[in-house]
Amino acid sequence: MIHRTGFSRVSCSNGVLASSLNWVYGLNWVYCAVVASIGFLFTSISPLAAQEKATDQESEFQKYYSEMELMLCFQGKGSCLPYDAGVLHEAYERFPALRNNRVIVSGNSSGSIPAAFFCCFGFTDANVKHCEERLKYGNRDSIRNMEDVNNKISKVTRGQSTEISHWEVREYIAFALGVQRWQDATSLEEIVRRSQAKPRFPCLIVAANKEVLEDRNPNGQVSPGHLKEFDSSNMDVSWRPEVYEYYKSHPDRFAKDHPKLILGPTRRIGKAVTFFVDPSMYALLSRIPEEERTADLRLMTNANDVATAVLASVAEPSYFPAVVEREPGKLLPSATHPFSSTIAQRSYTGGYIISMPAQDVRRMLPGIRVLGTGWRHNPLVARILLKNWLLADCEEVAFLSEYWSDLEVNPDYEFESHIEVRDLTGEQEFEFGRKRAKELFEANLGVPAFVAKPKYFYPAERAIYPSKPAPDMFVDPSNDSSRRALKTMRGM
């Protein structure tokens, strides 16, 4: 059973119901700061009435997000969804923020599946139990077979494809969208049509932007092209200066080499990452200036958007084919870097690139805590291949993103050894996740081994501060500078 709730009935820990936020369900939730950036006009009411309405909505928006307590990151680990279910079980028992829906969910790779489910249906006893059961007993045989490393490397070196069809995740798409009857569906589109789901709770799902990142040498299967530069501080990608000048002088060659891109007025190509977000998160993260934000924002308003987000996030190199963006109009417009000035077609190639997408959220909500379900660092061969094909070093990005972790339920060595041979049942894997979470929660300890301090380590200018006192927000609470370092790795 799936228990559907919405923002209009979000229970708080003090027993008081949060104010109605039904305005996030459509595109009329716009408040003053967002009107300018996305161009919505209130043509049916007077300017004064529109301003008063926008002010009221801004007040509701501030109140809602000032009460957020937790960001729960479902971190992808290939086919290890039962492990995350075990972590969820233990976390839901312990943290009131989950039971009271004062939580932002995020997901990357396979973690996008439970993130999408809770985005649509929220946290209730029944929904958490349903999620645990579906992640524990879902059929992942085809995915686990595809994950065999030796088979993959052999195919890659011979130039053969290792990807399997998105059809293999149909059961999980149906789960995320609350579709009970999916077995007789003949396509993913049919499953989506059977869903009544839509984003109702704050959510962020990660997907890498394939055309922006792609840097493979056309004359070699595994060697890089060295055409682009990557800025890990804000995930911007640009042409190398000499490459940009060459292409300016040889437009025909550019068109041949990069048919999905457009040579823009500057070297900048675009963001390496897109965050698929519900309307409220779209509004929240759009307050961060583009030059500081770590991703493009792609709005989700219906079941098709949610399904696209999941497919885009699981579509990792060697797992599933890339997913083409069919509705670029749902990307947050940019006044300084219009999407169409450099991108002819966008496609997504997995959420592997950011294991813990908390930087922008933490900068906007300095008091929120960040909990991760655990992540596995890529083997050296996979790391090199990904960097050669898609520019960004996922380890470098991981060190920066995991800086924002307060507690992360990373697998222990025993579970890691089982992952390599994929010999656990769903029930056994669930128990590994649950026991590991219990161990770390009781010790109030679970920090990454390596982190790097990001460039933007301080609150955003338009940050929303917590409604309750949070004395551990900053490294140095006495420092009155506007760039006070946000404290991380605080435990729960």
Long-range contacts (C-beta under 8 A, 24 or more apart in sequence): 1-126, 1-130, 2-121, 2-126, 2-127, 2-130, 2-178, 3-121, 3-122, 3-124, 3-126, 3-127, 4-121, 4-122, 4-178, 4-200, 5-101, 5-121, 5-122, 5-124, 5-200, 6-122, 6-200, 7-64, 7-200, 7-201, 7-280, 10-100, 10-101, 10-102, 11-100, 11-101, 12-67, 12-100, 12-102, 13-96, 13-97, 13-100, 13-102, 18-63, 18-64, 18-67, 19-60, 19-63, 19-64, 20-60, 21-60, 21-61, 21-64, 21-280, 23-57, 23-60, 24-278, 24-279, 24-280, 24-283, 25-198, 25-200, 25-279, 26-279, 26-301, 27-279, 27-301, 29-57, 29-61, 29-279, 29-280, 29-283, 30-54, 30-57, 30-283, 31-55, 31-57, 31-58, 31-61, 31-283, 32-58, 33-58, 33-286, 33-287, 33-462, 34-283, 34-286, 37-286, 37-332, 37-333, 37-335, 38-286, 38-332, 38-333, 39-333, 61-280, 61-283, 61-284, 62-464, 63-467, 64-280, 65-280, 65-284, 65-364, 65-365, 65-464, 66-464, 66-465, 66-466, 66-467, 67-102, 67-466, 67-467, 68-102, 68-103, 68-104, 68-202, 68-365, 68-368, 68-466, 69-96, 69-97, 69-102, 69-103, 69-367, 69-368, 69-369, 69-466, 70-95, 70-97, 70-98, 70-102, 70-103, 70-104, 70-368, 70-369, 70-370, 70-371, 71-103, 71-104, 71-105, 71-106, 71-358, 71-361, 71-362, 71-365, 71-368, 71-369, 71-370, 71-371, 72-98, 72-103, 72-104, 72-105, 72-106, 72-371, 72-373, 73-106, 73-107, 73-108, 73-111, 73-355, 73-356, 73-357, 73-358, 73-370, 73-371, 73-372, 73-373, 74-105, 74-106, 74-107, 74-108, 74-111, 74-112, 74-113, 74-114, 74-115, 74-373, 75-108, 75-109, 75-111, 75-355, 75-356, 75-372, 75-373, 75-374, 75-375, 75-408, 76-107, 76-108, 76-109, 76-110, 76-111, 76-112, 76-313, 76-314, 76-351, 76-352, 76-355, 76-375, 77-109, 77-110, 77-111, 77-374, 77-375, 77-376, 77-411, 77-419, 78-109, 78-110, 78-143, 78-147, 78-376, 78-419, 79-110, 79-140, 79-143, 79-144, 79-147, 79-422, 80-110, 80-411, 80-419, 80-429, 81-110, 81-113, 81-114, 81-135, 81-138, 81-140, 81-172, 82-135, 82-136, 82-424, 82-426, 82-427, 82-429, 82-430, 82-433, 83-373, 83-374, 83-411, 83-415, 83-429, 83-430, 83-432, 83-433, 83-436, 84-110, 84-111, 84-114, 84-135, 84-373, 84-374, 84-433, 85-114, 85-131, 85-132, 85-135, 85-136, 85-430, 85-433, 86-429, 86-430, 86-431, 86-432, 86-433, 86-434, 86-435, 86-436, 86-437, 87-373, 87-374, 87-409, 87-433, 87-434, 87-436, 87-437, 88-114, 88-128, 88-131, 88-132, 88-373, 89-128, 89-132, 89-430, 89-433, 89-434, 89-437, 90-433, 90-434, 90-437, 90-438, 90-441, 91-371, 91-437, 91-441, 92-123, 92-128, 94-441, 94-492, 95-371, 95-492, 98-123, 98-128, 99-123, 101-201, 103-201, 103-202, 104-202, 104-203, 104-204, 104-281, 104-361, 104-365, 104-368, 105-201, 105-202, 105-203, 105-204, 106-203, 106-204, 106-205, 106-206, 106-357, 106-358, 106-361, 107-203, 107-204, 107-205, 107-206, 107-313, 107-351, 108-205, 108-206, 108-313, 108-351, 108-352, 108-353, 108-354, 108-355, 108-357, 109-206, 109-313, 109-314, 109-316, 109-350, 109-351, 109-352, 110-314, 111-313, 111-351, 111-373, 112-205, 112-206, 112-309, 112-310, 112-313, 112-314, 112-351, 113-169, 113-172, 113-175, 113-176, 113-310, 113-314, 114-176, 115-203, 115-204, 115-205, 116-176, 116-177, 116-203, 116-205, 116-306, 116-309, 116-310, 117-175, 117-176, 117-178, 118-201, 118-203, 119-199, 119-200, 119-201, 119-202, 119-203, 119-278, 119-300, 119-306, 120-176, 120-177, 120-178, 120-197, 120-198, 120-199, 120-200, 120-201, 120-303, 120-306, 121-178, 121-197, 121-200, 122-200, 122-201, 131-175, 132-430, 134-172, 134-175, 135-426, 135-430, 136-426, 136-427, 136-429, 136-430, 137-426, 138-171, 138-172, 138-175, 138-426, 139-171, 142-168, 143-168, 143-169, 143-319, 144-422, 146-319, 147-422, 149-379, 152-318, 153-381, 156-221, 156-222, 156-318, 156-385, 157-221, 157-222, 159-221, 162-318, 162-319, 163-318, 163-319, 163-320, 163-321, 164-319, 164-320, 165-320, 165-321, 166-311, 166-314, 166-315, 166-320, 166-321, 166-323, 168-320, 169-310, 169-311, 169-314, 169-320, 172-310, 173-307, 173-310, 173-311, 176-306, 176-307, 176-310, 177-303, 177-306, 177-307, 188-307, 188-311, 191-307, 192-303, 192-304, 192-307, 195-303, 195-307, 196-303, 197-303, 197-306, 198-301, 198-302, 198-303, 198-306, 199-278, 199-279, 199-300, 199-301, 199-305, 199-306, 200-278, 201-278, 202-278, 202-280, 202-281, 202-284, 203-276, 203-277, 203-278, 203-281, 203-300, 204-275, 204-276, 204-277, 204-281, 204-285, 204-357, 204-361, 205-275, 205-276, 205-277, 205-300, 205-309, 205-310, 205-312, 205-313, 205-351, 206-273, 206-274, 206-275, 206-276, 206-295, 206-313, 206-351, 206-353, 206-354, 206-357, 207-273, 207-274, 207-275, 207-276, 207-298, 207-309, 207-312, 207-313, 207-315, 207-323, 207-348, 207-349, 207-350, 207-351, 208-272, 208-273, 208-274, 208-348, 208-349, 208-350, 208-351, 208-352, 208-353, 208-390, 208-392, 209-270, 209-271, 209-272, 209-273, 209-274, 209-296, 209-346, 209-347, 209-348, 209-349, 210-322, 210-346, 210-347, 210-348, 210-349, 210-390, 211-258, 211-260, 211-261, 211-343, 211-345, 211-346, 211-347, 212-237, 212-269, 212-270, 212-271, 212-272, 212-343, 213-237, 213-272, 213-349, 213-353, 213-390, 213-391, 213-392, 214-389, 214-390, 214-391, 215-388, 215-389, 215-390, 215-391, 216-388, 216-389, 217-388, 218-257, 222-385, 222-388, 222-389, 223-388, 224-387, 224-388, 224-389, 224-391, 228-269, 228-391, 230-272, 230-391, 230-392, 230-393, 232-392, 232-396, 232-397, 232-400, 233-454, 233-455, 233-456, 234-271, 234-291, 234-292, 234-293, 234-294, 234-455, 234-456, 235-271, 235-272, 235-273, 235-294, 235-295, 235-392, 235-397, 236-268, 236-270, 236-271, 236-272, 236-291, 237-268, 237-269, 237-270, 237-271, 237-272, 237-391, 238-266, 238-267, 238-268, 238-269, 239-267, 239-269, 240-267, 241-267, 259-344, 260-343, 260-344, 260-345, 260-346, 260-347, 261-342, 261-343, 261-344, 262-340, 262-341, 262-342, 262-343, 262-344, 263-342, 264-337, 264-341, 264-342, 265-341, 268-337, 268-342, 269-342, 269-343, 270-296, 270-337, 270-339, 270-342, 270-343, 271-295, 271-296, 272-353, 272-391, 272-392, 273-353, 273-354, 273-357, 274-298, 274-312, 274-331, 274-346, 274-348, 275-357, 275-360, 276-300, 276-305, 276-308, 276-309, 276-312, 276-313, 282-332, 284-361, 284-364, 284-365, 284-464, 285-360, 285-361, 285-364, 286-332, 287-364, 287-460, 287-462, 288-360, 288-363, 288-364, 288-460, 288-462, 289-461, 290-334, 290-336, 290-337, 292-363, 292-456, 292-460, 293-360, 294-354, 294-357, 294-359, 294-360, 295-354, 295-357, 295-360, 296-331, 296-332, 296-339, 297-331, 297-332, 298-325, 298-330, 298-331, 298-332, 299-330, 299-331, 299-332, 300-330, 301-330, 305-330, 311-348, 312-348, 312-350, 312-351, 313-348, 313-350, 313-351, 314-350, 314-351, 315-348, 315-349, 315-350, 316-349, 316-350, 316-351, 316-352, 317-349, 317-350, 317-352, 317-385, 317-386, 317-389, 317-390, 319-350, 320-350, 322-347, 322-348, 322-349, 323-347, 323-348, 323-349, 349-390, 352-378, 352-386, 352-394, 353-390, 353-392, 353-394, 353-397, 354-397, 354-401, 355-397, 355-398, 355-401, 355-402, 356-401, 356-402, 356-404, 356-405, 356-408, 357-401, 358-401, 358-404, 358-405, 359-400, 359-401, 359-403, 359-404, 359-454, 359-456, 360-460, 362-404, 362-486, 362-488, 363-456, 363-458, 363-459, 363-460, 363-463, 363-486, 364-459, 364-460, 364-462, 364-463, 364-464, 365-463, 365-464, 365-466, 366-459, 366-463, 366-465, 366-466, 366-470, 366-473, 366-474, 366-486, 367-465, 367-466, 367-468, 367-470, 367-473, 368-466, 369-406, 369-407, 369-490, 369-492, 370-404, 370-405, 370-406, 370-407, 370-488, 371-406, 371-407, 371-408, 371-409, 371-492, 372-402, 372-405, 372-407, 372-408, 372-409, 372-410, 373-408, 373-409, 373-433, 374-408, 374-409, 374-410, 374-411, 374-433, 374-436, 375-402, 375-408, 375-410, 376-410, 376-411, 376-416, 376-419, 396-452, 399-448, 399-450, 399-451, 399-452, 400-451, 400-452, 400-454, 402-448, 402-450, 402-451, 403-451, 403-452, 403-453, 403-454, 403-457, 403-488, 404-488, 405-447, 405-448, 405-451, 405-488, 405-489, 406-488, 406-489, 406-490, 406-491, 406-492, 407-440, 407-441, 407-444, 407-445, 407-446, 407-447, 407-491, 407-492, 408-446, 408-447, 408-448, 409-433, 409-436, 409-437, 409-440, 409-446, 410-446, 410-448, 411-436, 412-436, 441-492, 444-491, 444-492, 445-491, 446-491, 447-489, 448-489, 451-488, 451-489, 457-483, 457-485, 457-486, 458-482, 458-483, 458-484, 458-485, 458-486, 459-484, 459-486
